[in-house]
């Protein structure tokens, strides 16, 4: 599964009407480039109201500061009580807090007004444009998606490696990618990370690879085939399928000891290739194994190794 290096759905942060869009699908845009403009009459009025409220709060603060200063002078001459002076001081502090709150509200609305300009969050390509001029815009992810942008000069490739092959995957190893859209061509990818856990549903290891797509030869969100060479120093041992003995105690093979006697050895198999099977443990490549064993073969039986003619050995 081939994904863009980065992608994002772009939603509005301010309610209003789409005044104009300037980037259509397929457009290559840069970070912070203008994509569209939103007309926000309600938000503009809220900002004007907040600014007027701030002016009122500042005027109240100025009056409270003047009153507090006068009451402090009168308190020295005992013209007013301490309670009255304390009330005027508290009124000044309340007015100052009101100014700070109104300042914060104005800054909040100014930041929302700045979202009238919808810009690109990073360099990429516009893959979806869902709005047109005059459309009603609702802020937040609950509204309509305005644009979808994807960065495709580099791609992420996700492949699920079967559990028996998971141990052969290592960060940094290379792989070959082919796609149905580019028959006869192959691309090089590199393993960047894995999920470090086997999926309990598919019994596979999710592996992520990266590949260069600066020439835009591969379309994102398409499918491909990845060929990975196992990162094992020694290839697994394989035996012909007719060496396996199926009995109640499990799978076994007949190993011929040095003295010519048979040892029935339990084995654990891996992948089944049809005529051959992968042996994970129980037998080594240096041992002699009986092919086409009879049902009457028992542990400790004496056998004789049949000489192989040169013609057969050459085959």
C-alpha positions as CSV (number, residue, x, y, z in Angstrom):
1,X,0.0,0.0,0.0
2,X,1.6,3.2,-1.2
3,X,1.0,6.4,0.7
4,X,2.1,10.0,0.5
5,X,5.0,11.0,2.7
6,X,2.6,13.5,4.4
7,X,-1.0,14.3,3.8
8,X,-3.6,16.5,5.5
9,X,-7.3,17.4,5.3
10,X,-7.8,21.1,5.5
11,X,-10.8,22.5,7.3
12,X,-11.9,26.0,8.1
13,X,-11.3,27.6,11.5
14,X,-13.8,30.4,10.9
15,X,-17.4,30.5,9.9
16,X,-18.5,32.4,6.8
17,X,-18.7,32.1,3.0
18,X,-16.0,31.1,0.6
19,X,-15.0,34.3,-1.1
20,X,-12.5,32.9,-3.5
21,X,-10.3,29.8,-4.1
22,X,-7.0,30.1,-5.8
23,X,-5.6,26.5,-5.8
24,X,-7.4,23.7,-7.8
25,X,-6.7,19.9,-7.8
26,X,-3.3,19.0,-9.2
27,X,-1.8,22.4,-8.1
28,X,1.7,22.1,-6.6
29,X,1.7,24.5,-3.6
30,X,4.4,25.5,-1.1
31,X,4.2,25.9,2.7
32,X,2.0,28.9,3.7
33,X,0.8,29.5,0.2
34,X,-2.8,30.9,-0.1
35,X,-5.4,28.4,-1.1
36,X,-8.6,30.3,-0.5
37,X,-10.2,33.2,1.3
38,X,-13.3,33.2,3.5
39,X,-15.6,36.1,4.1
40,X,-16.6,36.3,7.8
41,X,-19.1,39.1,8.4
42,X,-20.3,37.7,11.8
43,X,-16.8,37.3,13.0
44,X,-15.8,40.8,11.9
45,X,-18.7,42.3,13.9
46,X,-17.7,40.3,17.0
47,X,-14.2,41.7,16.7
48,X,-15.5,45.3,16.5
49,X,-17.8,44.6,19.5
50,X,-14.8,43.2,21.4
51,X,-12.7,46.2,20.6
52,X,-15.4,48.6,21.8
53,X,-15.8,46.5,25.0
54,X,-12.1,46.8,25.6
55,X,-12.2,50.6,25.2
56,X,-15.1,50.7,27.8
57,X,-13.1,48.5,30.2
58,X,-10.0,50.8,29.8
59,X,-12.2,53.8,30.6
60,X,-13.6,52.1,33.7
61,X,-10.0,51.2,34.7
62,X,-8.9,54.8,34.3
63,X,-11.8,56.0,36.5
64,X,-11.1,53.3,39.1
65,X,-7.4,54.2,39.3
66,X,-8.2,57.9,39.7
67,X,-10.8,57.2,42.4
68,X,-8.5,54.8,44.3
69,X,-5.7,57.4,44.2
70,X,-8.0,60.1,45.7
71,X,-9.4,57.8,48.4
72,X,-5.8,56.9,49.5
73,X,-5.1,60.6,50.0
74,X,-8.4,61.1,51.9
75,X,-7.6,58.1,54.1
76,X,-4.5,59.8,55.4
77,X,-6.6,62.7,56.7
78,X,-9.3,60.4,58.0
79,X,-11.8,61.9,55.7
80,X,-13.0,58.4,54.6
81,X,-13.0,55.1,56.4
82,X,-10.6,52.3,55.7
83,X,-13.5,50.2,54.4
84,X,-14.3,52.7,51.8
85,X,-10.7,53.0,50.7
86,X,-10.5,49.2,50.5
87,X,-13.6,49.1,48.3
88,X,-12.1,51.6,45.9
89,X,-8.8,49.6,45.7
90,X,-10.8,46.4,45.0
91,X,-12.8,48.3,42.3
92,X,-9.5,49.2,40.6
93,X,-8.3,45.6,40.7
94,X,-11.6,44.4,39.3
95,X,-11.4,47.0,36.4
96,X,-7.8,45.9,35.6
97,X,-8.9,42.3,35.5
98,X,-11.8,43.2,33.2
99,X,-9.3,45.0,30.8
100,X,-7.1,41.9,30.7
101,X,-10.0,39.6,29.9
102,X,-11.2,41.9,27.1
103,X,-7.6,42.1,25.8
104,X,-7.6,38.3,25.6
105,X,-10.9,38.2,23.8
106,X,-9.8,40.7,21.2
107,X,-6.6,38.7,20.6
108,X,-8.7,35.5,20.2
109,X,-11.0,37.1,17.7
110,X,-8.1,38.6,15.8
111,X,-6.5,35.2,15.5
112,X,-9.8,33.7,14.2
113,X,-10.0,36.6,11.7
114,X,-6.6,35.6,10.5
115,X,-8.1,32.2,9.5
116,X,-10.0,34.0,6.7
117,X,-6.8,33.1,4.7
118,X,-6.7,29.3,4.2
119,X,-3.0,28.4,3.6
120,X,-1.1,25.2,2.8
121,X,0.5,23.5,5.9
122,X,3.4,22.1,3.9
123,X,4.7,21.7,0.4
124,X,2.6,19.3,-1.6
125,X,-0.1,18.7,-4.2
126,X,-3.8,19.5,-3.9
127,X,-5.6,16.2,-4.4
128,X,-9.2,17.3,-3.4
129,X,-11.0,20.7,-3.6
130,X,-14.5,20.2,-2.2
131,X,-15.8,23.8,-2.2
132,X,-16.6,26.6,-4.6
133,X,-17.2,30.3,-4.4
134,X,-20.2,31.3,-2.3
135,X,-20.4,28.1,-0.3
136,X,-21.3,28.3,3.3
137,X,-18.3,27.4,5.5
138,X,-18.6,25.8,8.9
139,X,-15.6,25.8,11.2
140,X,-14.1,22.7,12.6
141,X,-13.7,19.1,11.5
142,X,-17.5,18.8,11.7
143,X,-17.8,21.0,8.6
144,X,-16.9,20.2,5.1
145,X,-13.4,19.5,4.1
146,X,-12.1,22.4,2.0
147,X,-8.9,20.8,0.5
148,X,-6.8,17.7,0.8
149,X,-3.1,18.1,0.3
150,X,-0.4,15.3,-0.1
151,X,3.3,15.5,-0.3
152,X,4.4,13.0,-3.0
153,X,8.0,13.7,-3.8
154,X,8.7,10.9,-1.3
155,X,6.4,8.0,-0.5
156,X,5.7,5.6,2.3
157,X,5.2,1.9,1.4
158,X,3.4,-0.4,3.8
159,X,3.6,-4.1,3.5
160,X,2.6,-6.9,5.8
161,X,5.3,-9.5,6.1
162,X,4.1,-13.1,7.1
163,X,5.1,-14.1,10.6
164,X,7.6,-16.8,9.5
165,X,9.5,-14.2,7.6
166,X,9.3,-11.4,10.2
167,X,12.7,-12.2,11.7
168,X,14.4,-11.6,8.3
169,X,13.3,-7.9,8.2
170,X,15.8,-5.3,9.3
171,X,15.8,-1.5,9.2
172,X,17.9,-0.3,6.3
173,X,17.6,-3.3,4.0
174,X,16.5,-2.5,0.4
175,X,13.5,-3.9,-1.5
176,X,12.1,-3.8,-5.0
177,X,8.7,-2.3,-5.7
178,X,6.7,-2.9,-8.8
179,X,3.2,-1.5,-9.7
180,X,0.6,-2.5,-12.2
181,X,0.6,1.0,-13.6
182,X,4.3,0.6,-14.6
183,X,4.7,-2.9,-16.0
184,X,8.3,-3.9,-16.6
185,X,9.7,-1.2,-14.3
186,X,11.0,-1.6,-10.8
187,X,11.8,0.9,-8.1
188,X,14.0,0.7,-5.1
189,X,12.6,1.2,-1.6
190,X,14.3,1.0,1.9
191,X,12.9,-0.3,5.1
192,X,12.6,2.5,7.7
193,X,10.7,0.8,10.6
194,X,8.4,-2.0,11.6
195,X,5.5,-2.2,14.1
196,X,7.7,-4.4,16.3
197,X,4.7,-6.6,16.9
198,X,2.8,-9.4,15.1
199,X,-0.8,-8.5,14.2
200,X,-3.2,-10.8,16.1
201,X,-5.6,-10.6,13.2
202,X,-3.4,-11.3,10.2
203,X,-0.4,-12.8,11.9
204,X,1.8,-10.4,9.9
205,X,4.4,-7.8,10.7
206,X,3.5,-4.3,9.4
207,X,6.6,-2.9,7.7
208,X,7.2,0.6,6.5
209,X,9.5,1.5,3.6
210,X,10.4,4.8,2.0
211,X,11.2,5.5,-1.6
212,X,12.1,8.5,-3.7
213,X,9.3,9.8,-6.0
214,X,10.8,13.1,-7.1
215,X,10.0,12.3,-10.7
216,X,6.4,11.6,-9.7
217,X,6.4,8.2,-11.5
218,X,4.2,6.5,-8.9
219,X,0.8,7.7,-7.9
220,X,0.1,7.7,-4.1
221,X,-2.7,5.5,-2.6
222,X,-2.1,2.9,-5.2
223,X,-1.1,-0.8,-4.7
224,X,2.2,-2.5,-5.6
225,X,4.2,-5.6,-5.0
226,X,7.3,-5.5,-2.8
227,X,10.1,-8.1,-3.1
228,X,12.1,-8.3,0.1
229,X,15.2,-10.5,0.6
230,X,15.4,-12.0,4.0
231,X,18.1,-10.6,6.1
232,X,19.3,-14.0,7.3
233,X,23.0,-15.0,7.1
234,X,22.1,-18.7,6.6
235,X,19.3,-19.9,4.4
236,X,16.7,-22.2,6.0
237,X,17.1,-25.9,5.6
238,X,14.6,-27.6,3.3
239,X,13.9,-31.3,2.8
240,X,11.8,-33.2,0.3
241,X,8.2,-33.6,1.4
242,X,8.5,-37.4,1.1
243,X,10.9,-37.5,4.1
244,X,8.2,-36.6,6.6
245,X,6.5,-39.2,8.7
246,X,3.0,-38.4,9.9
247,X,2.3,-40.2,13.2
248,X,0.3,-39.6,16.4
249,X,3.2,-38.0,18.2
250,X,3.7,-35.5,15.4
251,X,5.9,-35.0,12.4
252,X,9.1,-37.0,12.4
253,X,11.9,-37.8,10.0
254,X,14.2,-40.9,9.9
255,X,17.8,-39.9,10.5
256,X,20.5,-42.5,9.9
257,X,23.2,-42.6,12.6
258,X,26.8,-43.3,12.0
259,X,26.4,-47.0,13.0
260,X,23.6,-47.5,10.4
261,X,20.7,-47.4,12.9
262,X,17.6,-45.2,12.5
263,X,16.6,-42.4,14.9
264,X,13.1,-41.1,14.5
265,X,13.6,-37.4,15.1
266,X,10.7,-35.0,15.8
267,X,10.9,-31.8,13.6
268,X,9.3,-28.5,13.4
269,X,8.4,-27.3,9.9
270,X,8.0,-23.8,8.5
271,X,6.9,-22.9,5.0
272,X,5.5,-25.6,2.7
273,X,6.8,-25.2,-0.8
274,X,4.9,-28.2,-2.2
275,X,7.6,-30.7,-3.1
276,X,9.9,-29.4,-0.3
277,X,9.3,-28.1,3.2
278,X,11.3,-25.8,5.4
279,X,12.7,-27.4,8.5
280,X,13.1,-25.0,11.4
281,X,14.6,-27.4,13.9
282,X,15.2,-31.1,14.6
283,X,17.6,-31.8,11.8
284,X,20.9,-30.3,10.5
285,X,22.2,-30.2,7.0
286,X,25.0,-32.5,7.9
287,X,22.7,-35.5,8.8
288,X,21.4,-38.2,6.5
289,X,17.6,-38.4,6.2
290,X,15.6,-41.3,4.8
291,X,13.3,-40.6,1.8
292,X,10.1,-42.5,1.3
293,X,10.2,-44.2,4.7
294,X,7.9,-47.2,5.2
295,X,5.1,-47.2,7.8
296,X,6.9,-50.0,9.6
297,X,10.1,-48.0,10.2
298,X,10.9,-47.9,13.9
299,X,13.5,-46.2,16.1
300,X,16.8,-48.3,16.3
301,X,16.1,-50.2,13.1
302,X,19.2,-51.3,11.1
303,X,19.4,-49.9,7.6
304,X,21.9,-50.1,4.7
305,X,22.8,-47.1,2.7
306,X,22.3,-47.8,-1.0
307,X,25.2,-46.7,-3.3
308,X,24.2,-44.1,-5.8
309,X,25.5,-44.5,-9.4
310,X,27.5,-41.7,-10.9
311,X,24.7,-41.1,-13.5
312,X,22.1,-40.6,-10.8
313,X,24.4,-38.5,-8.7
314,X,25.1,-36.3,-11.7
315,X,21.4,-35.6,-12.0
